[in-house]
Amino acid sequence: MEEILSEIINVPSGFIWTYLVYILIGIGLFFTFKLKFVQFRYFFEMFRIVGQKEEKGKGVSSLQAFFISAASRVGTGNLTGVALAVATGGPGAVFWMWVVALVGMASSFVESTLAQVYKVKDGDHFRGGPAYYMEKALGARWMGIIFAVLITITFGLIFNAVQANTIVGSMEGAFNLDKTTVGIVLAVLTGFIIFGGLKRVVTVSQLIVPVMAVIYLGLALFVVLTNISQIPAVFAMIVKDAFGIEQIAGGTLGSIIIIGAKRGLFSNEAGMGSAPNAAATANVSHPAKQGFIQTLGVFFDTMVICSATAFMILLFNLTPGKELDGIQITQAAMQHHVGSWAPAFVAVAIFLFAFSSIVGNYYYGETNIEFIKKSKTTLAVYRTAVVAMVIFGSVSGFQLVWDMADLFMGLMAIINLIAILLLSGIAAKVLKDYTDQRKTGKNPVFKASSIPGLKNTEAWEDEKETLQSK
């Protein structure tokens, strides 16, 4: 039954991704040139802003918003997705993951900056994202509703099934634990967190993400340093496989690019329209600040964490068999490098990575449900569905949940890319306003009146006098 479902899903998914991969790269390049290589020019500025003292006031802090999006970004895509990319697309798929990330950083800046410009007040917090700028900037609430429905299904339900599937796979490989039992425990933990509301989501994300990232990166760095003499050969292998004569002659180059782009987008989410939902929650003095921070998140996710995983796998020179799926490839590679205790470590690490992603994914659904209609009943139904999909993902086949993810994230990305392409001029003006203020030595403060004709920016219009007085 699962094989039949996968075949049905792969028909529309295959059609979409045949073109979407080139659209992703093309739009990313367009933004890169339009914004004069913003992701490279302001690279060090991104680090400065992350370390900047937070503004006081409503909403979560800029860094907390970064952790919410990182909770979703940093997960199975970094460990399982990379392994899947190498297993199905070869080393060359890693190169195309890098390409999607580097040009996607510009797309991430545009979408997250727009989310800040058009965010709305929600009590003591802010909400926003693609659905909000589709309605407020494009005047297309219908488009926002379609996007809101898609992101709720994609992240809150399907992506969470992927995360759960990865957790049970790693636990089964390391401890031989029963999938159903692990799934039930995971569902209970998920319910406890998501029924606690946004503050609990922020708290959990802020605690888990830095710890898990530091430990995993530390171990990956150890593996790379102990095999440093082989790193040039690994780089050469990746580049050669990405453009190799064999791949072109065999007609596999296109599939390698698509595989790399799919896994790259699943991991870093640049241009997909997910991270802007977290970016909008931040209380910052200028929209471009959160645009920079989310751009840095794409770099950190793919160029650092995904690369670390790829190097460990390629240094192992593993040829995956049917007995190894996704995360178990990463476990086997790490066991080769650091010893028999590695599968258990990866199982614990992936639990932290994936569980934090479940929490972050849930929030994206919640904020978009509220865009459509504020209803406690609807929210309760959604939360229950999230818990149910965690159980579904725990007992489902590896291939089915990933095929579902590919289809829905493709649909979501198409709608968001259309919107940010139409609104990129506003993001460019916001960036210029930031740049002009920085040149005079100011800590940039945004006012809606700074951009003539800018409308429906309630968070900035209502607070401009307050911001001026700071």
N, C-alpha and C positions, 0 to 999 in steps of 0.2 A: 504493500500500500504506500509506504514512504517513497519507494522508488518511482511509483507512478506520479505521486504528488510532485516530486522533484522534476520529473520530465515535463509536467504541465507548467510548472513555475519557470523552467529554463527557457521556454519558447519566448515569452515577452521579455524576460530578463536578458536573454542573448541579443535580442533586437535592440533593446535600449542601450546596452553597454557597448555594442559595436560602434555607436556614434558618440555616446556620452563621454567616453574617455578622451576623445579629441576635443570635445566641447569644453570639458574641464580644463585641459591644458591650454586651449586657445583663449578662454576667458581669463584664466590666470595670467597669461602673457599680456593680454590687453590691459588688465589692471596694473600689471607690473610697469608697463610703459606709460600708461596714463598718470600713474602716481609717482613716476620717476624713480622706480626701483625702491619703493618705500620699505620693503622688507629687509633691504640691505643698508640703505642710508640711515635708517633709524634703529639698527640692530642693537647698538650699545645703549641707546635711549630707552629701549624696552627694559633692559636690566635696571637702569636708573629709576624708572617708574615703579617697577616691582618693589624696589627697596625704599620707595618714598613713604614718608609718614602719611598715614591714612587721614582723609578728611573726616571730620565729625559730622554726624547728622543722620538722616534717614537712610534706610537701605543697608545692604551688607557692604563690607569694605571691598575695595578693588581686588585685593589679594584673595579674599574669601570667594568672590565671584570666579576668580581664576581657578581656585580649587574645585568649585562645583563643576566647571567645564572639564578640568583635568580628571575629575572622578569619572566622567563619562569617556573621555578620550583615552586615558591610560587604563587599559584593560586587556581583554583577550586579543584585541587587534595587535598588540605589541608582542605577545608571546605565541599565541595560536595563529593569528593572521599571518605573521611573518613566516612561520613554519609552513603554513598552507601555501603561501606564495612560492617559497623555495621548492616545495615538494611538487607543485603542479606546474609552475612556470620556470623553474630553474633559477640559478643565481641572477640572471638578467632581470628578473621581476623586481629585485631589490632596487636596481637602478631606477626603474620607472616609479617605484614608491618614492624615491628621493625627488624625482622630477615633479611629481604631483604635489609633494610637500613644499618645495621651494617656490613654485609658481602659485601654489595654493595659499601661501602665506599672505599674498596680496589680496586674494579673494576673502580670506579670513579678516583682514583689516577692514575691508569695505563692509562686510555684513555685520561685524561687531560694532563698528562705529555707527552705522545706521540704526542698529538696535538701541544704542545709547541715545541717539538724537530723538528717536520716537518712542522712548519708554514712557510708561504711565505710572501714576502713583497708585499704590494698593495698600492703604493704611500707612504703616511705618516702613513699608518696603516699596520697591519698584518691580514692575514686570515689563516684559517686552520680548521682541524677537521678530522673525520674518513676518508672522501673521499680522503683527502690529504695524510694521512699516509698509506692508502691502495695503492695509486699510488706510492708514493716515497719510502716506506719501503718494501712493498710486490711486487712492480712492476706490480700491477694489476689495471690498470686504469679502466678496465671494471667493476671491483668490486666497485670502487669508484663512478662510474657513477650510478650504480644501487642504491647504498646507497644514493647518492645525490638526485636522483629522489624520493626515498622513504621518506627521511626526509623533502623534500620540500612539498610533499603531506601530510605527517603525521602532521607536525608542522604548516606549513604555512596555510594549508587549513582545515584539519579535526580537529586538536586540537583547532584551533581558532573557529571552529563551536561549539565545546564543551564549550569553554569559553563564547561565546556569549549566548549560550543556558542557561548557569548558571546565567548570568547577568539578562536576561529577566525574568527568573524564580523567582529570588529574588526580582526584581522590581514589578513583578506581585503580589507576596505574600505580600509585604510590602505596596505598594502604589496602587495596582490594576490598574497598567498601561498597556496599550495595547502592546502586544508583537511586532507587526509590527512597531509601532511608536518608541519603544525603540531600535529595531534593526536598523532602518534607522539612528537614531541619533548616535548610536554606530558605524555604518559603516562610517558615515561622519567623526567622530573623528579619527577613525582608518586610513582613507585615508589621513587626514591631517598630521598624525605622520609619516606614512611609506613612503609617498612621499617626506619627508624631509631628508631622508638619515640616515646614521649611527650616526652622531653626535647628531641628534635629538633623536634617539633611546636611546643612552647612557644617555643623559640629562634627559629624561623622566623616565627611569629606576632608575637612581640614586636618583631622587627626590621622586618617589612614594614608592619604595620597603621599605626603612627604616621606613618611617612614618607609612605605613599601618601595617607593622609587629609589631612595638612597641605598637601601639594602640590595635591591636587585642590580642597580647600576654598579655598586661596589664589587659585587661578585663578577659581573660581566667585564668590568675593567681589569680585574685580576686575571680572567681568562685571556683577554686581549694582550695584556702586558707579558704574560708568560708564553705567549705565542707571537710576540711582536715581529719576529723575523719572517713570519708567514703572512703578515697583514698586506704587504704590497702584492703578493700573489693572489690574495682574496679580492682585493680591489680590481686587479687585472681580470680575474675570472668574472666578476660582476659586469664590468664594462664590455668585455669580449662577448659575453653571453647576451648582453642587451642589444648589440649591433652585429653579432657574428654572421659570417657568410653562411654558416651551416643553418642558422635560424631563418635567414632570408630565403635560402635555397629550398629549405624544407617547408616554407610557408607557415612557420610557427611564430615569426616575429610579432605579428599582430596579436596573437593570443597571449604572448608574454607581456606585451604592453598592457593589454586589458586586465590580465591577472594582477600585475603590479599596481595598476591604477585602482582596481577594486579594493585590494587589501590596504592600499595607502589611504583611500578615502574612508574606509571603515575605521581605520586607526586614528587618523588626524582630523577627519570630519571637515576639512577646509572647503568652504563653499556649499556644504550640505544644508546649512541653516539650523544646526543644532546648538553650537556654541554661543550664537547671539542671544539665545534665551537666558544663558547664564550671565553673559556680558551686560545685559540690560539691568540686572539686579544691582549692579555696583553703584555706589555713591561716589562719583568723581567730579572734579571741577571742569573737565573737558572730555567730550566723547572720544576724541582721538586717543586718550590715555588708555581706555579699555580696549580700543582697537589694537594698540601696540601690544598690550598684555596678552590678548588672545592670539595674536600673530606669533608671539614668542612660544605660546603653548603648542602650536603646530610644529615649530622647529624642534622643541624639546621632545615631543611625542615621537616624531618619525626619525629625525636626523640623529637623535641621541638614543632613545630607548629601543626603537625598532632596529636601528643599525647594530646595537649591542647584541640583540637576539640573533640577527642575521649572521654576524661574525662568528658567534658561538656555534651555530649550526653548520656554517660553511667550513669552519676550522675542523669540525668533526668529520666532514666529507661523508655525511650520512646519505645512504640511498634508502628512502622511506619504502616500507612494504605495507601490505594491507593490514598488518597487525598494529601499525602505528598510525594514529590519527591525530592531527593538530598538535595539541599541547604535549602529547606523548613524544613527539619528535623533539621538542625543546627539552623535555625531561631526559631523553636518551642522550642528547648532545651534552647537556650539563653534567650528567653522570660520567660521561667519558672524560670531561675536563677536570672535575673536582672530586669525584668519588661516588660511592654508592649511596651516600646520604642525600645527593642532589635531587632525586625524584620527590622525596618528601619535602625538601625545601621549596621546590617549584610548586608543589601542590598547595603549600601554605601561602606562598607568594601569589599564586593565581587566585586563591580564594580571596585574598585582600584586594588584588587588582580588580577582579571581576565583581566582587560584592560592592565595592565602591562605585563601579560603573552602573550596577543595578540601581543604586541610590540616585546617582546623577541622571540616569536615563528616566527614572520615574518623575523627577522634577520637570523635565522637559514636557512630559505629557500633561502634568498638572497645570502648568502655566498656560498651555494652549487650550485646555478644556475651559479654563476660566475666560479665555479670549472669546470662545463661542458663547458660553452661557455660565454664569455663576450659579452653581447648584450643588448643594451638599450631597444630595442623592446621587447625582452623576459622578461626583468625585469618589464617593464610597464604592460605587460600581466599578469605577476605573481601578481603584486600589485593590479591590478583590480580583479583578481580571489580571492585574500585574502579578499577584501572588500565584494565581492559577497558571499563568504562562511560565513562571519560574519552575513549577512542577512539570509542565509540559516539556519544557526544554531539557529538564533533567533526565527524562525517560525517552526522549526522541533520538533519532539517529543524527549523527554528526553532520552529514551532507544536507539533510532536509532543512535544518535551522539556518545554515549558512546560505543556502539557495534562497530562502525566504528573505533573509537580510539583504542580499544583493539586489533583489527585485525592488523592495520597498525603499531602500536608501537611494536607488537610482531615480525613482519617481519623485522622491522628496527633493533631491538635488536639482532636478530639471526645473521645478517650479521656483525654487529659491534663486537659481542662477539667472532666470529671466528677470526676476524682480531686482536683484542687485545690479544687473547690467543696465537696466533702465534708470536706476537711482545712483549710479556711480558718480555722476556729476556732483551730487550733494556731498558724498564722502570726500571728493577731491577738494571742495571748498572748505569743508571742516578741517581737513589736513592743512590747507594753506593758512587758515586762521590760527591753527596751533603753531605752525612754523613761524609765522610773523611775530607772534607773541614771544616765542622762545628766543628769537633773534634779538629782541630788546631786553632779554634777561628776566622776563616775567615767568611766573608759574602760571601757565595758560588757564584762563577762565572763560568758559563759553557762554555767550549770550545769543539767544535766538535772533535778535535784531542784527547780529553781525553778518548774517547772510540774507540779503534782500529776497523777499518772497517766500521765505521759509515759514511753513504753517504747520499747525497741529503738533506742536512740540511742547506739550503742557508741562513737562518736568522742568524745562529750561525757561519757559516764559514766566511761570509762577515764581521761580526762585532767582530770577536774574538780579533783582535788587539785593537779595541776601548775598549772592555771590560777589557782587560789586563791592559790598561793604567789608568783605573778608580781607 
